[in-house]
């Protein structure tokens, strides 16, 4: 499994961010080709002090090639272009192959 994580620093207008994200951005995201699962939260907290992020998004793909194809697709480009419409604080995008462990 390959995971994509987007960390959103605090925006200039939190209400606009939430509204646009839920109403416009997430419907675009859910149509990404190859997307297996997704989740997000606006309740980002730090274990100590103030959290440096306002929101987080996670997406799961079968592998890195599937994620890269989704992001490069016309639909993926539309998702990326939409970020400027709500994330005035920017966005930090990371991705990685998930390693499994045992307890």
PyMOL commands that set and color helices and strands:
alter all, ss='L'
color gray80, all
select helices_A, chain A and resi 14-29+64-72+74-85
alter helices_A, ss='H'
color red, helices_A
select strands_A, chain A and resi 2-8+37-41+55-61+92-97
alter strands_A, ss='S'
color yellow, strands_A
deselect
rebuild
show_as cartoon
